[in-house]
Amino acid sequence: MKHIWTVLCRRGLVDARSNQVSLLEVAEEISVTVQPGVTLPDPTADETVDVSLELVTLWGSDQATQGQNGVERVRIVLVTPNDPQPVYQPEMNVDFQGGKRTRSFVGISAFLWRGPGVYRFRVEFLARKKWVLAAEMPFEVIVKMAQRPSGQIQARPVKPIKLKQMKVDNRPRKRR
């Protein structure tokens, strides 16, 4: 099995007529804008960040190492900033169906939040009972603090009025 390329993108599409793939909105970094008064999750807590991404990989067949029935085992490993231990390792089968090449599309709906920095998706395949690194896709998470436009006045929260505090006066009024 040979790794040809891997791309992290918003979406990968395959044209039914030509079998060509289109990779839409290739992702190199993710910018998170934090509004005033909002705090980020604690990087040591097990909280996730919702995203909508796909990791698309093109594999080539290598007859010398091809698995039983043309099926190979692959896994995607997420490594977070400042922590060499993988936190996410889903495994899947890649089926060549007798062809020379095949693509894998891995949907990513969330990742574990460990603060800003460089996260890495490692693409690995099983060869002779050992995991072999095929590719590493770094993407940077950048945190930006939103700023109020100059001249804008910050509104203070309005204290709600409780019905018990309201007095209703329905006496007829004198006209002047």
C-alpha positions in Angstrom: 0.0 0.0 0.0 1.4 3.4 -1.0 0.2 6.8 0.3 -0.1 9.2 -2.6 -1.7 12.3 -1.0 -3.9 13.5 1.9 -5.8 16.8 2.1 -7.8 18.3 4.9 -10.7 20.2 3.5 -14.3 21.3 4.0 -15.7 18.7 1.6 -14.5 16.2 -1.0 -16.7 15.5 -4.0 -16.4 12.7 -6.6 -17.9 13.4 -10.1 -20.0 10.4 -11.0 -19.3 10.7 -14.7 -15.5 11.2 -14.7 -14.6 9.8 -11.2 -12.5 12.9 -10.6 -12.4 14.3 -7.1 -12.8 18.0 -6.2 -11.5 19.2 -2.8 -13.5 22.2 -1.6 -12.1 24.8 0.8 -8.8 23.2 1.7 -8.1 23.8 5.4 -4.7 24.9 6.6 -5.8 26.6 9.8 -8.9 27.3 11.8 -9.5 30.7 13.2 -11.7 31.0 16.3 -13.0 34.5 17.1 -13.9 35.0 20.7 -16.5 37.7 21.5 -15.9 40.0 24.4 -17.1 38.5 27.7 -16.8 34.9 26.4 -14.2 32.6 27.9 -12.6 29.7 26.1 -13.0 26.1 27.4 -10.3 24.9 29.8 -7.7 23.0 27.6 -7.3 20.3 30.3 -11.1 19.6 30.2 -12.4 17.0 27.8 -14.4 19.4 25.7 -14.7 19.3 21.9 -14.9 21.9 19.2 -17.5 21.3 16.4 -16.1 21.5 12.9 -17.2 20.2 9.5 -14.1 18.8 7.7 -13.0 15.8 5.7 -9.7 14.1 5.5 -9.4 12.8 1.9 -6.6 10.4 1.0 -5.5 8.8 -2.2 -3.9 5.4 -1.9 -2.0 3.3 -4.4 -2.0 -0.5 -4.5 1.3 -2.2 -3.8 0.9 -5.9 -4.8 3.8 -6.9 -2.5 2.1 -5.6 0.7 -1.5 -5.7 -0.3 -3.7 -7.3 2.3 -6.1 -10.2 2.0 -8.8 -9.6 -0.8 -7.3 -6.2 -1.5 -8.4 -4.7 1.9 -6.0 -2.7 4.0 -6.3 -1.4 7.5 -5.9 2.4 8.1 -6.3 4.7 11.1 -6.4 8.4 11.6 -4.6 9.6 14.8 -5.2 13.1 16.2 -2.3 14.6 18.2 -3.0 17.9 20.0 -0.6 20.7 20.8 1.9 20.1 23.6 0.8 16.4 24.0 2.5 13.7 22.1 -0.1 11.1 23.1 -2.8 10.5 20.5 -6.3 11.3 21.6 -8.3 9.9 18.7 -7.6 6.8 16.7 -10.5 5.5 14.6 -9.6 2.6 12.4 -11.2 1.6 9.0 -10.7 -0.7 6.1 -9.6 0.6 2.7 -10.8 -1.6 -0.1 -9.0 -1.5 -3.5 -11.7 -3.7 -5.2 -9.1 -5.0 -7.6 -8.0 -1.5 -8.7 -4.7 0.3 -8.6 -5.9 3.2 -6.6 -8.6 4.1 -4.1 -9.7 7.1 -2.0 -10.7 7.3 1.6 -13.0 10.1 2.9 -13.0 10.5 6.7 -15.6 13.0 8.0 -14.6 15.0 11.1 -17.4 16.6 13.0 -15.4 17.6 16.2 -12.0 17.5 17.7 -10.8 17.5 21.3 -10.0 21.1 22.4 -6.5 21.5 23.9 -6.1 25.2 23.3 -4.6 27.1 20.4 -1.6 25.7 18.6 -0.8 23.1 15.9 -2.9 20.0 15.8 -1.9 17.0 13.6 -3.9 14.3 11.9 -1.5 11.4 11.3 -2.6 8.9 8.6 -1.2 5.4 9.3 -1.6 2.0 7.7 -1.0 -1.5 9.0 1.9 -3.3 7.4 3.3 -6.6 8.8 1.3 -6.1 12.1 2.9 -2.6 12.7 1.4 0.8 12.2 3.3 2.8 9.6 3.1 6.6 9.3 1.9 7.5 5.8 1.3 11.2 6.2 0.9 13.9 8.8 -1.5 16.8 8.2 -0.9 19.7 10.5 -3.5 22.4 11.0 -3.2 25.4 13.3 -5.9 26.6 15.5 -5.6 30.4 16.0 -7.7 32.3 18.6 -8.5 35.9 18.0 -10.2 38.2 20.4 -13.1 40.2 18.7 -12.9 43.9 19.2 -15.7 46.4 19.3 -15.7 48.9 16.5 -14.3 52.3 17.6 -17.0 54.7 18.8 -19.4 51.9 19.7 -20.8 52.1 23.2 -21.2 48.9 25.1 -24.8 48.4 26.2 -25.4 47.5 29.8 -27.8 44.7 30.5 -31.4 45.9 31.3 -32.8 44.8 34.6 -36.1 43.0 34.0 -39.1 44.3 35.7 -41.0 41.9 37.8 -44.8 41.9 37.6 -45.0 42.2 41.4 -43.2 45.6 41.2 -45.6 47.1 38.7 -48.6 49.0 39.9 -51.6 49.2 37.7 -53.7 52.4 37.9 -56.9 52.1 35.9 -58.8 55.0 37.5 -60.3 57.5 35.1 -58.0 60.4 34.4 -59.0 64.1 34.5 -58.7 66.0 31.2 -57.0 69.3 31.4 
